[in-house]
Amino acid sequence: MTDAPLTRDDKRAAKRAARFENPWRSPKLAWGAGLLLSVVALGILGRLFWDLEAVFTGANMLKIPPIGFENLRGQSGTFANPLGTDGAGRDMLALLIIGAPNTLFVGLMASLIGMSVGIVLGFTAGFVGGRTDDTIRVLSDVMITIPPLLILVVVQSVFGDVSLTLMALLIAGFVWQSPTRLIRAQVLSMREAGYVQMARLSGASTPHIMFKEMLPNLVPYLFGSFIASVTTSIVTAVGLEVLGLGPQRVPTLGRIIYEAINAGALIQNLWWWWGLPTLLLAVMFIGLLLVNLGLDEVSNPRLRKL
Amino acid sequence: MSHLTISDLSIDFPTSKGVVHAVVRLNLAVAKGRRVGFIGESGSGKTTTALAIMQMLTEPGRVAGGQIILGGTDMLALSEAEMRQARLSKVSYIPQGAMNSLNPIMRIEDQLWDGIVAHEPATSQTDLKARSDHTLASVGLPPHVARLYPHELSGGMKQRVCIAMGVTLSPDLIIADEPTSALDVVTQRHVMQTLKDVQAQIGAGLILIGHDMGLMAQSVDELAVLRHGKLVEHGDVRQIIEAPKHPYTKDLISSVPLVGGDSFLDDAPAEPPKGRGTPGVALLQFDGVSKVYGANTALHPLSFALEGDVPKIVSIVGQSGSGKSTMGSLMLGFNDPSTGKVLYEGQDVSRMTGAQALDFRKNVQAVFQDPYACFNPFYRVDHALKFPFKRFGYATSDAQVQTAMEDACDAVGLDPSLILRRYPHQLSGGQRQRLIVARALMLQPKLLIADEPVSMVDASLRATILKNIHDLKDKHGISILYITHDLATAYHVSDYVMVLYRGRVVEAGPPKDVIGAPQHDYTRLLIDSIPWPDVDRGWGTPTTEEEDAARLARMAQDHATVRRGDIPGFTLS
C-alpha cells in the first residue's frame, strides 16, 4: 500500500462516517453513560476505600467545611472529612457514597417495574385489541391525569417510614402509563407492517410475532422510554424526600437536602451540605439526558448528521 | 431559443461508504413551451436533477459542478432569499403525492393565496379571489372547490389543485415529478390532459419526471433517458420510441407489456405439471362472500370455486377501491367475511382448528405489494425463508435448509452468495421481491395469492419477476391468484380474468376475450385509458372528464356480470 498518510481532516471525516453508520458510538451516549457510571463508581469505590462508619450522627466534628474552605467559625477543612461534615457531624463524603447510589437505585428500580408493566400492557392492548384495549387505554389515560406527588404524599404519610424498595414500588405505580401508551401505538402501527403479515403467513404464533418479530424493532424506543422514566422516578423520589417523606433511616440525596433545609443550612452558609447532593443530582440528570439524546439518534436515523 | 440550460451538472451525495455521484456531467436544454420527459429507474438521478434547479437538494447532497441557467439567471448562484422569490414565480414544482402536499387544515383558496402573497406586495382580497378562481378554472375545477378542505376532494382533484398552485404565478418552468403515479389510469389521463393544457396556455417549459414509457409517449415532445446519473439518450420522443439507439432505452421500451403484443413469457410446456390440489375438492371456494366496512361495501356477495387439479393463474383486475385487495386478505384469512364463507379444501377458513390452520398457512402463501416492508429489518433476509420452512416441518437439517434456500434463489435468478446472509436494506426492491417469490417456491404451497407483486418494482424488472411467478405455475404446479391494476400484464400471464368495479365482478372470462375484446363499458374504459408507448396511437377515445364520470356513474347502477366464456376448473356463479 502506497497510500498517502491520512490527514487529520480525513481521519475526522472517517470517524464521523463510522459514527453515522453505527449510532451506538455517538459521543452523547458515551458521555451520558460515563456520567451515570461515575455515580455508580462513587458508590463502589467509596465502599472499598472510605470508612462508612463516619456516616453516623456525631461521628465527626460538626459543620466542618470541605478542604480549602473556612466555615463561619474560622475552622478549615481537614483530610479526615474532605467534603466537610453536616450539622449532626456526619461525613458528607460517606453520606454521598451511600446516598447517591440509593437515589439512582430507586429511580432504576421504579422504572424497571414500570417498564415491565408497560411492555406487557402495551403489547396486550395493541395486539389483542377490542375490550382489553379499551380497558387498558382508559386505565392508563386516567392514571396519567393524576398528579403522582399528591397521591404519594398521602400514601407515604400513612406508611410512615418506608424502605427503598417500597418507595420504588410506589413510584412505579405512576410511571407505567407512558410506556404503555407508547408501546401500544408502536404495536398498532407495526401490526400492519409487511413483515408481521409475512410472519403470520409463515404460521408464527402470537408470542413469536410479539417477542421475536416486533420487540427487537422496539428496542431503541424501549431504551428511550426507560431513560425518560428513570428521570421522572428520580425527580419524584427526590421531591418526596425533600418534603421529609420517604425512607427516614437511609441516606438519600433528597433526604440530605431535606435535613440541610431543616437545619437552616442556607442561612448558616453551610453550602456544601445542600450544594454537593444537588451537584450530584445535576450530574445524574445531565447523564440521563445525554443518554436519551444519544438513543434518539439510534431510533431516529434522521437526527444523525454526517 | 432554449430557456433552461443545464450544462455539465454534477451532483454528489457524500455517504459513509464514499461519495455517491447521483448526477454526472449532465447537459440538457429545455426550450420555452416544450415538454421534456425525464425517464429512468429509481436512483437514476431524475428527481435529483429537477430538485437542483430549485436548490432543493436534500442534505447531504450538493452540486459538485456545472451550471443551471433559467431565463438568463444562474440558478445556483442565487442566495436563499432570491431563490425563495424565484421558486413558484420562475420555476414551480408539482409533487408526486398530492394528498400529502396540501395543508389539511386550510381551505384550497387560502393555500393558493399563500403563494401569491409571498411573492407580490399588497394584493387586495378581491384580486386574490379573482386570481385563485381563474387558476382553479384553468385546471378544470369548479369554483366551489376554492372553499373546500383537501379531505373533501378526490385524488385527481387534489392533484389538479397542486397543478393550479404550480401555475398561479405563470412560471417559466414547471417540474412535475410523477404527478399521476398515485392516480388510477382513468383519472391519470384527465389530469395529464389538464397539465398539458395549462402548460400550453402559460407557455412554460415542462419537465415531466416518470418511469412509464407509455405516459411519456403520450405527454412529451422530447425525452431524456437517464441511467445511473448519466444522460444516455436525448431526443425527439418519436425518434426515441421508434428508433432507440442506446440498449438501455431499447430495454425500457421493450419491457412495457402490451395488450395483444408479444408475450414476455416462455412458451408453455407441452405437458402441464400436475396440480397440487386434492382432486374432487375445490382448492379455494368463495360462498356468497361479502365484506362491509361501516357504510362501505368493499365486496358484494361473490361466489366462485377454483379447482387445483390443473394449475392456473386467475387475475383479479380493478382500480384502487374496487375491492381486489379486500378479496386477497379474505382469501388469506386475515379478515373474516361479513357474510358467506371462504372455504379452503372444504374447510371454513375462519373456523379452523390449530392443526388445520397450520395446514392452511402451509398451502396458501402470498407475495405482497411492498417488497421493502416484507422483511423484518432486525434479521438477515434468511430469516424470512428459513423460519416458515422450519415451522412447516420441511427442515431436516441445517445443511438441507441451506441447500433449499440456495436452490430457491437460483430458481428465481438470484445469486445465493450475494443475497443470503445480507440485511434487507442491503438489497434492492427487485431483489427483495424475487426473494419473496423464492420463499413461495421453497414452501411449495398449493395456492399463491400475488397482490400487486410488481407495482412497486422498477419497470425493467417487472417482466422478470412476473416470469418467475409464472414459472411457479408452469414448473411447480402452483395455482395463482394474481391481483393487479395492470391489464396488460394480466392479459399475458393469466388463464382467467375477473374485472372488479366497486366490489362487483363486471366482466369475467379468458383474457383474450375480456381484455383483448372487452364488452363491458368499464373494461373498455380501462383499456382506453392505458397510455401506449406509441406516439401515433391516440390516448384512447377522446372523452371529457364529465362524460367519463357519467359513464362510471351509469356503470355503478348496472350490476350484471358480462360472462365471456369459462375455463375448466374455475366456476364463477
Contacts between the chains, C-beta under 8 A, distances in Angstrom:
chain1	res1	chain2	res2	distance
A	17	B	15	7.7
A	17	B	16	3.7
A	18	B	16	7.1
A	20	B	16	4.9
A	21	B	16	4.7
A	193	B	373	5.6
A	194	B	368	5.7
A	194	B	370	5.4
A	194	B	372	7.6
A	194	B	373	3.0
A	194	B	374	4.1
A	194	B	375	7.8
A	195	B	373	6.5
A	195	B	374	5.9
A	195	B	375	5.8
A	195	B	376	4.1
A	195	B	377	7.8
A	195	B	384	7.5
A	197	B	334	7.1
A	197	B	366	8.0
A	197	B	368	6.7
A	197	B	374	7.9
A	198	B	368	7.5
A	198	B	374	5.3
A	198	B	375	7.7
A	198	B	376	7.9
A	198	B	384	6.2
A	198	B	436	8.0
A	199	B	376	7.6
A	199	B	387	7.5
A	200	B	334	7.2
A	200	B	361	7.9
A	201	B	332	7.0
A	201	B	361	6.4
A	201	B	365	6.3
A	201	B	366	5.8
A	201	B	388	7.4
A	202	B	361	7.2
A	202	B	384	7.9
A	202	B	387	5.5
A	202	B	388	3.4
A	202	B	391	5.7
A	202	B	392	7.9
A	203	B	357	7.8
A	203	B	358	5.2
A	203	B	361	4.1
A	203	B	362	6.8
A	203	B	388	6.5
A	203	B	391	4.9
A	203	B	392	6.4
A	204	B	387	7.2
A	204	B	391	6.8
A	213	B	376	5.6
A	216	B	376	7.8
A	216	B	378	4.1
A	216	B	379	7.9
A	217	B	376	7.1
A	217	B	377	6.6
A	217	B	378	5.4
A	306	B	14	6.5
A	306	B	15	7.4
A	306	B	16	7.1
A	306	B	60	5.3
